Amino acid sequence: MRKLSLAIFVVLFAIAQVFCFSSTSYGAGESAGKVVVGSKNYTEQMVVGHMVAELIEAHTDLKVERKLHLGGTNVCFEALKRGSANNGIDIYVEYTGTGLVNILQMESKTDPQEVYEIVKKEFEDRWNLIWLEPWGFNNTYTLAVKEEFAKENGIETFSDLGKLADRLVFGCTMEFAERSDGYPGFKKAYGYSFKEVKAMDPGLMYSAIDNDLVQVISAFATDGLLVAHKLKILKDDKNFFPPYFAAPLVNGEVLKRYPQIGDVFNRLANSITDEDMQQLNYMVDGEGRDAAEVARIFLKERSYI
Amino acid sequence: MSIFSQYISFMLERQDQILELTTQHLYLTFIAVFFAVLVAVPLGITITRFEKAAGIVVGIANAVQALPSLALLGFLIPILGIGSKPSIVMIFLYSLLPIIKNTYTGLTNVDRAILEAGRGMGMTNWQLMKMVQLPLALPVIMAGIRISAVTAVGLTTIAALIGAGGLGQLIYRGISMVNNRMIIAGAVPAMVLTLVIDFLLNILEKLVTPKGIRRKAKK
């Protein structure tokens, strides 16, 4: 029994150490004057997440905590509704189309302004979440194939792809496979489906198409990996995908408490193009640079910070 | 060789981050398993006295274990938000079963003859538990804790998906950037952590084994 008590003592001592050590970095901390920034789990979201954080740090006295790379739209959205006061987040960058179709579960629309207006109104009415001005780039969903594959088969548009679809394996994110503005809606709009659908992590899709395990993947128009992996974006000739303009989405209570946040982001309204964003994503995915660094460089270059 | 040295230089470049994430990882695992031990051992002891409850408790623990971890996280977010709290709760819930089961099995498998002998010496139930059953069952209980701890290190990687940090952060970010060096920078420390914890708990397991039942060296 002496050995047992010794062992217990050792373990307890170790725990005490961990607690003492951790209370500094993990304790509840003072919540006054702090904003928690979130992002989803892919490169573009990391870059824009860091931009949001950098901008707040540069233009306000607020402290910023970065909770980036959260697992998907649902995690971010649920966390935003709670706000940082309840272990959630206060702000993240969302896309208007995702808000409309995925979160509000409404019919897909093609007019960007109309989509923005609907989500702005509905989010505020339902959950007191506020959409700030869009930043300008439209990260729409699209389909991509290898450049050589497109050339060999003369494929330019989604409709062209339909002719070969029953022989092709389609790799997409799990979110795309489920969303009504994703594969289920796509099948209806274009009237064809692929031989097989393999849902996987966004990053793995690129390895999969590199190794010819899939022939078509879902992608984002601003994706830097498209350049790095020599892939061709196909044209959505039936305008199926709604617009996905990126804009900061803020918890209404937080915005009321710190109205200066709104002013900070409205400087960026309509000032980042699709090409800008693709370039930034490429700097991370293609050149292996740190997302935080890329965000900072861009904001400095354009003198936003 | 050059690929190997690339990995090494990447790890060195990021060593501060790797160290920080490893500490976070260890912290999450440790707190969760610690509370699991605190709850599961007494629970395991209690259910040896109430045979009917044993089936129910083990059944519930089994059901929790069978629930996919990401699904569990999905349920926890609306209740606990994101960050370390829901992650610790998740790891805690998964750590319960092996400890409860091993505690229960260890205690009930003590040789009846030994218990009879104890009773014959006039021991009360409590004395029997404290002086006979527990010491004899301790190696089995420790084995359960060891299984929980080792599993927990692996499980903690998914805490990164809800913003709790840990080595999963490097792994998941590496996957989304198609950056193998980053994946390895997260995976290797996690692997080392598992092996070290397994090794240390193995030693502890041997230390708590009563002298009388230690396996004798081969003649």
Contacts between the chains, C-beta under 8 A, distances in Angstrom:
chain1	res1	chain2	res2	distance
A	1	B	130	7.5
A	1	B	131	7.4
A	1	B	135	6.5
A	3	B	207	6.0
A	3	B	208	5.8
A	4	B	134	7.7
A	4	B	135	7.0
A	4	B	138	6.5
A	4	B	208	5.9
A	7	B	204	6.0
A	7	B	207	6.4
A	7	B	208	5.7
A	11	B	34	7.8
A	14	B	30	8.0
A	15	B	30	7.1
A	15	B	34	5.5
A	18	B	26	7.8
A	18	B	27	6.2
A	18	B	30	5.6
A	18	B	31	7.3
A	22	B	27	5.4
A	26	B	27	6.9
A	26	B	84	6.3
A	38	B	82	7.9
A	38	B	163	7.1
A	41	B	161	7.0
A	41	B	172	6.3
A	41	B	173	7.9
A	41	B	176	5.8
A	42	B	176	4.9
A	43	B	176	6.3
A	43	B	177	5.8
A	46	B	173	7.5
A	67	B	82	6.6
A	67	B	83	6.9
A	67	B	163	3.7
A	68	B	163	7.7
A	69	B	160	6.8
A	69	B	161	7.9
A	69	B	163	7.6
A	69	B	169	6.6
A	69	B	172	6.5
A	69	B	173	5.9
A	69	B	176	7.7
A	70	B	82	6.4
A	70	B	161	6.7
A	70	B	162	6.1
A	70	B	163	5.2
A	71	B	70	7.8
A	71	B	73	7.8
A	71	B	161	3.3
A	71	B	162	6.3
A	74	B	74	7.4
A	74	B	77	7.9
A	75	B	77	6.2
A	75	B	82	6.5
A	75	B	161	7.0
A	75	B	162	5.9
A	78	B	77	4.9
A	78	B	78	5.8
A	78	B	82	7.9
A	79	B	77	6.9
A	79	B	81	6.3
A	79	B	82	4.6
A	79	B	163	7.6
A	82	B	81	5.1
A	86	B	81	5.6
A	87	B	80	6.3
A	87	B	81	2.7
A	87	B	82	6.4
A	87	B	83	5.7
A	87	B	85	6.0
A	87	B	86	7.9
A	88	B	81	4.8
A	88	B	82	6.2
A	89	B	82	7.1
A	89	B	163	7.8
A	201	B	175	5.5
A	201	B	176	7.0
A	202	B	176	5.5
A	203	B	174	7.7
A	203	B	175	4.1
A	203	B	176	4.0
A	203	B	177	6.3
A	203	B	178	5.1
A	204	B	175	6.3
A	206	B	178	5.1
A	207	B	178	6.1
A	225	B	178	6.6
A	228	B	178	8.0
A	284	B	177	6.5
A	285	B	177	5.5
A	285	B	178	6.9
A	288	B	177	7.7
A	288	B	179	6.3
